[in-house]
Amino acid sequence: MNNKVHNQIVSFIWGIADDVLRDVFVRGKYRDIILPFTVLRRLDALLVPTKEKVLETVEFMEQQKIDERSALKSVTGYPFWNTSKFTFISLLNDSDNIDSNLEVYLDGYSPNVQEIISKFKLRNQLETMKENEITWLLIEKFASKEINLSPNEVLNGKGEKMPPLTNLGMGYVFEELIRKFNEENNEEAGEHFTPREIIKLMTQILFLPVKDQIKKGTYLIYDPACGSGGMLTEAENFAEEVTGRKGGFNLYGQEVNPETYAICTSDMLIKGDKPENIAFGSTLSKDGFPNLHFDFMLSNPPYGKTWKLDENAIVDNRGKKGSGENSENIKDPRFQVGLPTISDGQLLFLMNMVSKMKHNTELGSRIATVHNGSALFTGDAGGGESEIRKHIIENDWLDCIIALPKNIFYNTGIPTYVWIVNNRKPAHRKGKVQLINALELYVKLRKNLGDKNCEMTAEHIDRITRLYLDCTESGISKIYSNEYFGYNKITVERPLRLSAKFTKETIETLRFDKNIAEEMKWAYTKFGEDVYTKLNDLKPEIEKHLARHEIKLSGNDKKNLLSQDFWKAQLEVLNEATKLMNFIGKEQHNDFNTFSVLFADAIKDKKLKLDNKAQKAILNAITWKNEDAEAVIKKTEKDGTILYEADSDLRDTENVPLDEDIETYFEREVLQHVPDAWIDHSKTVKGYEISFTRYFYNYEPPRSIEEITAEILQLEKETDGILNEIVND
């Protein structure tokens, strides 16, 4: 589309908002009027040539008592119609009744357009328009002969030809308008839009490698976050161009935003595509096409956006471990591999597309989707994000990732990446992933569009496409085996080392249960020995203390705090521990293995009333970690192998590349530094991550001392005398 024409149309429509809606609607509400009237004017322009024929046909249908109006499609030549006698132009002929006539005009549209009007919530605005008497002026502006919103060439008021506004051109206009409206309303600019050069890159890489494999038949193209439909339109146009085929591609999409959904479906109507192929609602919680699989998929899903609203439809008890009925249960089969963190659902969109790949066709499915950097590396091994990457890479579906220039999107300056996923890799790409670093392939814009301050030229796009098609390495293209991105996350344990010693101070802590130690200490300090004999009388004051200090206890802890039997039981543990201390003594033991035997024997010999819970409480009170103590033995195997208790505070993890032997790595990187460490192999987990920075890092040596010294001397020379002048002044 000609940029000059595009800018003229955008400026004209933007001017309508300022000229007509100012002081009637707040600026944030301008879009609620301008966008639906832009769509209606475009539809209206297409229906004007057949208006009389439609009215004649409607009259005939009424005479024949035919209620079904779908036959009007053959009259208009489009899958929509309007049975009212009005057009935008004729509405202007009766200014006194224009508001009621506008409602008649809206009611005359076919059901598919009625849905578009409904999604825009246009009828909610009509009363305000009527009260402020702006309806005639608004329609007069949109009906102006100085603007052409039709896909056909028309003449302006001077008899000059105005070029048609194609569906693609209308997409440009809508996206620019919404971007401007969002900025005016302090909303995220360009939230739904992908720059056309990025779509061009994605479509080229999707279709060019397989253009000769596309045969007769119908191919399905899908976008699960289709916005206003620009990506679908461009994909269809490019596919038809490179294959020389017409009508062989059916478009499908889903959109959660009602406004952009309405724009997309109107675009589908005008093109003669099926608007019912655009589903409304959240792709994540309500799949619009659960039984379909697609040949080509492309998308720019939202990233950094929570999927909290979709959670209940996807999973029960998210994040809860175990295997019981209260553990995590992923209900949606699309996402069985794993779930990302609730704050970012972008990888769910990817898995939705992966679930819709065709596996029983020669062509299979090809996916191009945009993500930010977090999709490459966030999530630990075994976590949802890593499991998703693992699933795609180990199935050998990840084909290529392209790093895009910063600030190339309207709404963000963060790094973004195009993922190419393909379940029919050619032989030379099998088992490999290509990385293309296109960070520096751009030209600056003369004027920023939101956050977008650069764009990729046709030459840049062709260069990237050629690198992909050739599958060759260069300064900005690298190829790695699938395993290169994987690692085994091993858990490194070290032995627990404990010392033990009885003291009056340590066993005194046994008077109080650890869960409510502070509350029990307060009560004992205040009431003394009365807590063992008069606790019922003390309950009101204890409860008042809890309320005054806003201390919230669980039901069981509060019950224990107010139970005289519980206090006595704690005292009994203290008394028994005192007997143990008197028997064992107060010397320090640095070998817990021998001390534990002594401890057990003492309890048995003295016939002390200590259950396992009480014994554990005493040991916790009198032991502490000591790196100079002996390692605590867990058990000794029949073959004499000693297994030690692990110290959770010293537990660590290491990521071992898949192409390296775990034991070799462990000996080299760990045992040399901590000889008593071992690997808990039961906890080893495989993970995957992709770090572009590391793969394309270029080392720049620091400047020499001589160079830095020369620079300092030069600066001193340039500033010589300035300090003197300042002081003297």
Number of C-alpha atoms within 10 A of each C-alpha: 13 9 10 9 17 17 14 13 20 20 14 15 20 17 13 19 19 12 13 16 21 12 10 15 18 10 15 14 15 21 21 17 20 22 20 21 19 18 20 21 19 21 24 23 18 20 20 17 11 13 21 12 14 23 16 11 17 20 14 12 15 10 9 9 9 11 9 8 15 13 13 21 14 12 17 19 14 17 22 24 28 25 21 19 15 20 18 21 15 12 20 20 12 11 12 10 12 20 21 11 19 21 13 15 19 19 16 17 20 18 15 16 25 15 15 23 22 15 18 23 16 17 13 11 14 17 12 14 18 14 11 12 14 17 20 21 16 19 19 15 18 23 21 13 16 15 21 24 29 21 20 13 13 17 14 14 11 8 9 10 12 18 18 17 23 17 21 18 19 26 21 21 22 20 25 20 21 21 23 20 23 18 16 14 16 10 14 16 24 25 18 23 24 21 18 15 16 20 22 19 19 26 24 21 23 25 20 16 13 13 16 10 12 16 12 8 8 12 15 17 24 28 27 27 24 27 29 28 29 26 29 25 20 18 25 20 15 17 23 17 12 14 17 9 13 11 11 16 19 16 23 25 30 25 25 18 17 17 22 23 26 27 25 25 26 27 26 23 19 21 16 13 18 16 22 13 17 24 21 20 17 18 20 23 15 17 17 20 17 11 7 13 20 23 20 27 30 29 26 23 25 18 18 15 12 15 20 13 12 16 16 14 13 22 17 16 14 17 15 12 11 9 9 9 9 12 14 16 18 20 13 14 10 21 23 15 17 20 23 21 18 16 12 18 23 24 25 22 23 28 21 18 26 23 16 20 22 19 13 8 10 10 18 17 27 27 30 25 22 27 23 18 17 18 25 20 16 17 20 16 22 17 17 22 29 25 22 26 26 24 17 19 22 15 12 21 24 26 25 22 24 23 22 24 22 20 20 28 26 23 21 18 15 14 17 22 22 23 22 23 27 23 21 19 19 9 7 8 17 16 18 20 25 23 25 26 23 20 16 13 17 19 13 12 13 8 9 12 19 20 17 20 19 21 21 23 14 11 11 18 21 15 14 21 20 14 19 21 12 9 18 12 15 11 8 17 19 18 17 14 15 22 17 16 19 24 21 21 23 22 18 20 21 22 22 22 24 21 22 23 19 23 16 12 10 14 22 15 18 22 20 22 19 11 13 14 15 12 19 21 16 13 20 17 11 11 14 11 12 15 23 18 12 12 20 13 11 14 15 12 11 18 14 11 15 15 11 9 8 9 10 10 14 9 8 8 14 15 12 17 25 19 17 17 14 16 21 15 16 16 17 17 23 20 17 21 26 17 16 18 19 11 13 15 12 13 11 14 18 22 18 21 17 12 17 15 10 13 17 11 12 17 18 12 8 12 10 15 13 17 10 8 8 19 18 11 19 22 17 14 19 18 19 15 14 14 13 11 17 18 24 21 17 14 12 11 9 7 6 8 9 11 15 19 15 21 16 11 10 12 13 13 14 18 18 20 19 18 12 11 11 18 12 11 15 18 15 10 12 17 13 11 10 11 10 13 20 19 18 13 11 8 12 18 16 20 26 30 22 19 11 18 9 8 14 15 8 8 6 6 6 7 8 8 9 9 9 12 11 11 12 12 11 12 11 11 10 10 10 11 10 10 10 9 9 8 7 7 6
